[in-house]
Amino acid sequence: MPLDPHDLLRQIEAAAPELKVGFNRLAGSIEEALAIYRAAEAAHWQDFALRKQAEYALGYPLDGLHQNRAVEEPPSAYTVVATDGSVIPPDRHNGTALYHVINTGRVMLRYGAGSQAELDSRTRFYAGDVSSEEEQESSAPLVIDLKRDLAELAEGFDLAQRYEADLMLMDGPLTMWTSRDRTGDQVNKIRQDYYATLEAFKVARIPIVGYISNTHSQGVTNSLRLLRLEQPQATLFDLPDDPPQSVAATVPKARAKRRDRPTGLTGVQDAMLFERLLGPDHYSEVFKTAFSEPKELAAHIEEICFVYWRTPQEVVRLEFPQWVAEAGLLPRVASLVYEQYRRGQGYPVALMEAHESAVLRQADRELLRILLEERGLLQAESEKGRSKRLRGI
């Protein structure tokens, strides 16, 4: 049934006063975060974050603070590759609980003399019960997503090597942060293969960037929350009614608990901060992430850096290996990302094309079902699954 506009409007108007109070509170929190950031010193911040490592992310500046660097003019000739992935997950209702498909869109774009393009996809079919290997059904989507990430990285490296690319772009973060709570053999194997492939980019000296649009990251603001507790006299507003007893209390020596995440600066995300700190088409200082557990993942994430880049439309988080910054390649890499963003009118064109090559639609899901059924490999379909393929009243 369609929405009832009159009833919906009544509910919106009833919620409006409380929403406006929340907006005003958020505006005050952003101002406080800006004041703490502007008063911070890079060396102290770095030392503080490394000493107070936690399970949640703490972003800290790699070098100086308060940098506002303009994107350089991009070169006229360069080669970029990009990948994106899509999944047909197992479905216990339509008879495909033991199967899943990962489709990886692959794009190579060469500009300048001898310009050319290559757009295709690579499809992988997997049979077997993913959830049984991780001992719980809820882990299956995560395992498949990690396999998709690995496929994107591996396919991208293959393309980048073949065409001697100047840049590899991936949609999303370069880390496997979402796997931090998983220690099963399968997840560990995927992670190790992923890290090994990232290392191969370093050996080949091919810059790789994870492009995160609409970022909700809070690594920098998490650090500001802890700095706020360290120097409460410098804050603009009172502490919450039930703050942690001390900064140390938020990060126990054994393993940080998520419920102990520092409070204050309610609702503030990094993008809100850098929207105010950066000029258009400028990017921030280089940041790194500190946290303690699990150590295997922490060691990997410590090799990843990030900057925030303000476009006319949004603040984007760009992730890249530390060697890119150490080799002095960041200005050129940022200019290539900008050039791709400009060609895509707000989003890198290589990533747009990779997504289009990767996307799997309902017709693809039905094709998988038909091919399995023709070969007698389809499991019993539930009545719920059958009902979805029939017309209702």
C-alpha positions as CSV (number, residue, x, y, z in Angstrom):
1,M,0.0,0.0,0.0
2,P,1.2,3.5,-0.7
3,L,2.2,5.9,2.1
4,D,-0.6,8.0,3.7
5,P,0.8,11.5,3.2
6,H,-1.5,13.1,5.8
7,D,-0.6,10.6,8.5
8,L,3.1,10.7,7.6
9,L,3.1,14.6,7.8
10,R,1.4,14.5,11.2
11,Q,4.2,12.2,12.5
12,I,6.9,14.3,11.0
13,E,5.5,17.5,12.5
14,A,5.2,15.8,15.9
15,A,8.9,14.7,15.8
16,A,10.2,18.1,14.4
17,P,10.8,19.8,17.8
18,E,12.9,17.0,19.2
19,L,14.8,16.6,15.9
20,K,15.7,20.4,15.9
21,V,17.0,20.1,19.4
22,G,19.2,17.2,18.2
23,F,20.5,19.3,15.3
24,N,21.4,22.2,17.6
25,R,23.2,19.8,20.0
26,L,25.1,18.3,17.1
27,A,26.1,21.8,15.9
28,G,27.5,22.5,19.4
29,S,29.4,19.2,19.5
30,I,31.0,20.0,16.1
31,E,32.2,23.4,17.4
32,E,33.7,21.7,20.4
33,A,35.4,19.1,18.3
34,L,36.9,21.9,16.1
35,A,38.2,23.7,19.2
36,I,39.9,20.6,20.5
37,Y,41.4,19.8,17.1
38,R,42.7,23.3,16.6
39,A,44.4,23.3,20.1
40,A,46.0,19.8,19.6
41,E,49.6,19.3,18.9
42,A,50.6,16.5,16.5
43,A,53.4,14.9,18.6
44,H,51.3,14.8,21.7
45,W,48.3,13.4,19.8
46,Q,50.3,10.7,18.2
47,D,51.9,9.6,21.5
48,F,48.5,9.8,23.2
49,A,46.8,7.6,20.6
50,L,49.6,5.0,20.6
51,R,49.5,4.7,24.4
52,K,45.7,4.5,24.5
53,Q,45.2,1.9,21.8
54,A,41.8,0.3,21.9
55,E,39.5,-2.1,20.0
56,Y,37.8,0.9,18.4
57,A,39.7,3.1,15.9
58,L,41.8,6.0,17.1
59,G,43.1,8.1,14.3
60,Y,46.2,10.2,14.8
61,P,48.3,12.5,12.5
62,L,51.3,10.8,10.9
63,D,53.3,14.1,10.7
64,G,52.0,17.7,11.2
65,L,48.5,19.0,11.9
66,H,46.3,21.7,10.3
67,Q,47.4,21.0,6.8
68,N,45.1,22.0,4.0
69,R,46.6,20.9,0.7
70,A,45.2,21.7,-2.7
71,V,44.9,18.9,-5.3
72,E,47.5,19.3,-8.0
73,E,46.7,19.4,-11.7
74,P,46.5,15.8,-13.0
75,P,48.8,14.5,-15.8
76,S,47.3,14.2,-19.3
77,A,48.4,10.6,-19.7
78,Y,48.0,7.9,-17.2
79,T,46.4,4.4,-16.6
80,V,44.0,3.5,-13.9
81,V,42.4,0.2,-13.0
82,A,39.4,-0.4,-10.7
83,T,37.4,-3.4,-9.5
84,D,34.1,-3.8,-7.7
85,G,32.2,-7.0,-6.6
86,S,28.7,-8.3,-6.4
87,V,27.3,-11.4,-4.7
88,I,24.5,-13.9,-5.1
89,P,24.4,-15.2,-1.5
90,P,23.1,-18.6,-0.4
91,D,19.3,-18.7,-0.1
92,R,17.7,-21.4,2.0
93,H,14.2,-20.5,0.6
94,N,14.8,-20.9,-3.1
95,G,17.0,-24.0,-2.9
96,T,20.4,-22.5,-3.2
97,A,21.6,-22.6,0.4
98,L,24.8,-24.5,-0.6
99,Y,25.8,-22.2,-3.3
100,H,27.0,-18.6,-3.9
101,V,28.4,-16.6,-6.7
102,I,30.9,-13.7,-6.7
103,N,31.1,-11.5,-9.8
104,T,34.0,-9.1,-10.0
105,G,33.8,-6.1,-12.4
106,R,37.2,-5.2,-13.8
107,V,38.0,-1.9,-15.6
108,M,41.2,-0.5,-17.2
109,L,41.2,3.0,-18.6
110,R,44.2,4.4,-20.4
111,Y,44.4,8.2,-21.2
112,G,46.7,10.1,-23.5
113,A,48.5,8.7,-26.5
114,G,47.4,5.1,-27.2
115,S,44.3,5.5,-25.1
116,Q,42.2,2.4,-24.6
117,A,39.7,0.8,-22.3
118,E,39.0,-2.7,-21.1
119,L,35.7,-3.5,-19.2
120,D,34.7,-7.0,-18.2
121,S,33.8,-9.2,-15.3
122,R,35.0,-12.5,-13.8
123,T,32.4,-14.8,-12.3
124,R,33.2,-17.4,-9.6
125,F,30.8,-20.1,-8.5
126,Y,31.2,-21.7,-5.0
127,A,29.6,-24.8,-3.7
128,G,29.5,-25.8,0.0
129,D,28.0,-24.7,3.3
130,V,29.9,-21.5,4.2
131,S,28.2,-21.2,7.7
132,S,29.2,-24.7,8.8
133,E,32.9,-23.8,8.5
134,E,32.5,-20.9,10.8
135,E,30.2,-22.7,13.2
136,Q,27.4,-20.2,13.0
137,E,25.0,-19.2,10.2
138,S,25.4,-15.5,11.0
139,S,29.0,-15.7,9.9
140,A,28.2,-16.7,6.3
141,P,27.5,-13.2,4.9
142,L,30.7,-11.9,6.4
143,V,32.8,-14.8,5.0
144,I,31.3,-14.2,1.5
145,D,31.9,-10.5,1.7
146,L,35.6,-11.1,2.7
147,K,36.0,-13.4,-0.3
148,R,34.5,-10.7,-2.5
149,D,37.0,-8.2,-1.1
150,L,39.9,-10.6,-1.8
151,A,38.6,-11.2,-5.4
152,E,38.5,-7.5,-6.0
153,L,42.0,-7.0,-4.8
154,A,43.4,-9.9,-6.7
155,E,41.7,-9.1,-9.9
156,G,42.8,-5.5,-9.6
157,F,46.5,-6.5,-9.0
158,D,46.3,-8.7,-12.1
159,L,45.1,-5.8,-14.3
160,A,47.4,-3.3,-12.7
161,Q,50.4,-5.4,-13.4
162,R,49.4,-6.3,-16.9
163,Y,48.8,-2.7,-18.0
164,E,51.5,-1.1,-15.7
165,A,48.8,1.1,-14.1
166,D,49.6,4.3,-12.3
167,L,46.7,3.8,-9.9
168,M,44.4,1.1,-8.6
169,L,41.0,2.1,-7.2
170,M,38.8,0.1,-4.9
171,D,35.3,1.0,-3.6
172,G,35.5,1.1,0.2
173,P,38.2,0.6,2.8
174,L,41.5,-1.3,2.2
175,T,41.3,-2.9,5.7
176,M,39.3,-5.9,6.8
177,W,38.0,-4.1,9.9
178,T,34.7,-5.9,9.8
179,S,36.4,-9.2,10.4
180,R,38.1,-8.2,13.7
181,D,35.8,-10.4,15.8
182,R,36.3,-13.5,13.6
183,T,39.2,-16.0,14.3
184,G,38.1,-19.0,12.3
185,D,40.5,-20.8,10.0
186,Q,38.7,-19.7,6.9
187,V,38.6,-16.0,7.8
188,N,42.2,-16.1,8.8
189,K,43.2,-17.7,5.5
190,I,41.2,-15.0,3.5
191,R,42.9,-12.3,5.6
192,Q,46.4,-13.6,5.0
193,D,45.8,-13.9,1.3
194,Y,44.4,-10.3,1.2
195,Y,47.4,-8.9,3.1
196,A,49.8,-10.8,0.9
197,T,48.2,-9.2,-2.2
198,L,48.4,-5.8,-0.7
199,E,52.1,-6.5,-0.1
200,A,52.4,-7.4,-3.8
201,F,51.2,-3.9,-4.7
202,K,54.1,-2.5,-2.6
203,V,56.7,-4.7,-4.2
204,A,55.4,-3.7,-7.7
205,R,55.2,0.0,-6.6
206,I,51.6,0.3,-7.8
207,P,49.7,2.8,-5.7
208,I,46.3,1.6,-4.5
209,V,43.5,3.7,-3.0
210,G,40.3,2.8,-1.2
211,Y,37.7,5.4,-2.1
212,I,35.0,5.8,0.7
213,S,32.1,8.0,-0.3
214,N,29.6,9.1,2.4
215,T,32.1,8.1,5.1
216,H,30.9,7.6,8.7
217,S,34.3,7.1,10.1
218,Q,35.0,8.4,13.6
219,G,38.7,7.5,14.1
220,V,39.8,11.2,14.4
221,T,36.8,12.2,16.6
222,N,37.4,9.1,18.8
223,S,40.8,10.5,19.6
224,L,39.3,14.0,20.2
225,R,36.9,12.4,22.7
226,L,39.8,11.0,24.6
227,L,41.7,14.2,24.4
228,R,38.6,16.0,25.7
229,L,38.7,13.8,28.8
230,E,42.4,14.3,29.3
231,Q,41.9,18.1,29.4
232,P,38.3,18.8,30.5
233,Q,39.1,22.4,31.4
234,A,39.6,23.1,27.7
235,T,36.2,21.9,26.7
236,L,33.4,24.2,25.8
237,F,30.6,22.2,27.3
238,D,30.1,20.1,30.4
239,L,31.0,16.4,30.4
240,P,28.1,14.0,30.2
241,D,26.3,12.9,33.4
242,D,28.0,9.5,33.4
243,P,31.5,9.9,31.8
244,P,34.0,7.1,32.2
245,Q,35.9,7.4,35.5
246,S,39.2,8.1,33.7
247,V,40.7,7.8,30.2
248,A,42.5,4.7,31.4
249,A,39.1,3.2,32.3
250,T,38.0,3.4,28.7
251,V,40.9,1.1,27.5
252,P,41.5,-1.8,29.8
253,K,44.8,-3.5,29.5
254,A,43.4,-6.9,28.3
255,R,40.8,-6.1,25.6
256,A,38.8,-2.9,25.2
257,K,35.1,-3.3,25.5
258,R,32.9,-1.5,23.1
259,R,30.6,-0.4,25.8
260,D,33.6,1.6,27.2
261,R,33.9,3.8,24.1
262,P,34.5,7.4,25.3
263,T,31.5,9.6,25.3
264,G,31.1,13.3,24.4
265,L,31.0,15.1,21.0
266,T,27.7,13.3,20.5
267,G,27.0,12.4,16.9
268,V,30.2,14.0,15.5
269,Q,31.8,12.1,12.6
270,D,35.1,12.8,10.9
271,A,33.5,14.1,7.8
272,M,31.6,16.8,9.7
273,L,34.9,18.0,11.1
274,F,36.8,18.2,7.8
275,E,33.9,19.8,6.0
276,R,34.7,22.8,8.1
277,L,38.5,22.4,8.2
278,L,39.2,21.9,4.4
279,G,38.7,24.2,1.5
280,P,37.1,22.8,-1.7
281,D,39.3,20.3,-3.6
282,H,41.7,20.2,-0.7
283,Y,42.8,17.3,1.4
284,S,43.9,16.9,5.0
285,E,47.1,15.8,6.7
286,V,47.9,12.1,6.6
287,F,46.4,10.0,9.5
288,K,47.0,6.5,10.7
289,T,44.9,4.2,12.9
290,A,45.8,2.8,16.3
291,F,44.1,0.0,18.1
292,S,45.2,-3.1,19.9
293,E,43.2,-6.2,19.2
294,P,43.3,-8.6,17.4
295,K,47.0,-8.1,17.0
296,E,47.1,-9.8,13.5
297,L,44.6,-7.3,12.1
298,A,46.1,-4.4,14.1
299,A,49.5,-5.0,12.6
300,H,47.9,-4.8,9.1
301,I,45.8,-1.7,9.7
302,E,48.8,0.1,11.1
303,E,50.3,0.0,7.6
304,I,47.2,1.8,6.1
305,C,47.0,5.6,6.1
306,F,44.1,7.9,5.2
307,V,43.3,11.5,4.3
308,Y,40.0,13.3,4.1
309,W,39.3,15.1,0.8
310,R,36.6,17.7,0.4
311,T,34.9,17.7,-2.9
312,P,32.1,20.2,-3.8
313,Q,29.6,17.5,-2.9
314,E,31.0,15.7,0.1
315,V,34.0,14.7,2.2
316,V,35.6,11.6,1.0
317,R,38.0,9.3,2.9
318,L,40.9,8.0,0.9
319,E,42.8,5.0,2.3
320,F,46.3,4.0,1.0
321,P,49.3,2.0,2.2
322,Q,51.9,4.0,4.1
323,W,54.6,3.4,1.5
324,V,52.6,5.6,-0.9
325,A,53.1,8.6,1.4
326,E,56.7,7.7,2.3
327,A,57.6,7.5,-1.4
328,G,56.2,11.0,-2.0
329,L,53.5,9.7,-4.3
330,L,50.5,11.1,-2.5
331,P,50.2,14.4,-4.4
332,R,50.2,12.6,-7.7
333,V,47.8,9.9,-6.5
334,A,45.4,12.5,-5.2
335,S,45.5,14.3,-8.5
336,L,44.6,11.1,-10.4
337,V,41.8,10.4,-8.0
338,Y,40.5,14.0,-8.6
339,E,40.7,13.6,-12.3
340,Q,38.7,10.4,-12.1
341,Y,36.2,12.1,-9.9
342,R,35.9,15.0,-12.3
343,R,35.3,12.6,-15.3
344,G,32.6,10.8,-13.3
345,Q,30.9,14.1,-12.4
346,G,31.1,13.4,-8.6
347,Y,32.4,9.8,-8.4
348,P,35.4,8.2,-10.0
349,V,34.5,7.0,-13.5
350,A,36.6,3.8,-13.2
351,L,34.7,2.8,-10.1
352,M,31.4,3.6,-11.7
353,E,32.2,1.3,-14.7
354,A,33.5,-1.4,-12.4
355,H,30.2,-1.4,-10.5
356,E,28.2,-1.6,-13.7
357,S,30.3,-4.6,-14.8
358,A,29.9,-6.3,-11.4
359,V,26.3,-5.8,-10.6
360,L,24.1,-8.9,-10.4
361,R,20.4,-8.5,-11.0
362,Q,17.3,-10.6,-10.4
363,A,17.6,-12.2,-13.8
364,D,21.1,-13.4,-12.8
365,R,19.8,-14.9,-9.6
366,E,17.0,-16.7,-11.6
367,L,19.6,-18.0,-14.1
368,L,21.6,-19.6,-11.3
369,R,18.5,-21.3,-10.0
370,I,17.6,-22.6,-13.4
371,L,21.1,-23.9,-14.2
372,L,21.2,-25.8,-10.8
373,E,17.7,-27.1,-11.3
374,E,18.4,-28.5,-14.8
375,R,21.3,-30.5,-13.4
376,G,19.4,-31.8,-10.4
377,L,21.5,-29.7,-7.9
378,L,18.7,-27.5,-6.6
379,Q,17.6,-28.2,-3.0
380,A,14.0,-28.2,-1.9
381,E,12.4,-24.9,-2.2
382,S,10.4,-23.5,0.8
383,E,6.8,-22.4,0.4
384,K,8.0,-18.9,1.3
385,G,10.5,-19.0,-1.6
386,R,7.8,-20.3,-4.0
387,S,5.4,-17.6,-2.9
388,K,7.9,-14.9,-4.0
389,R,7.9,-16.2,-7.5
390,L,4.1,-16.3,-7.7
391,R,1.7,-13.3,-8.2
392,G,-0.3,-12.4,-5.1
393,I,-3.9,-11.3,-5.1
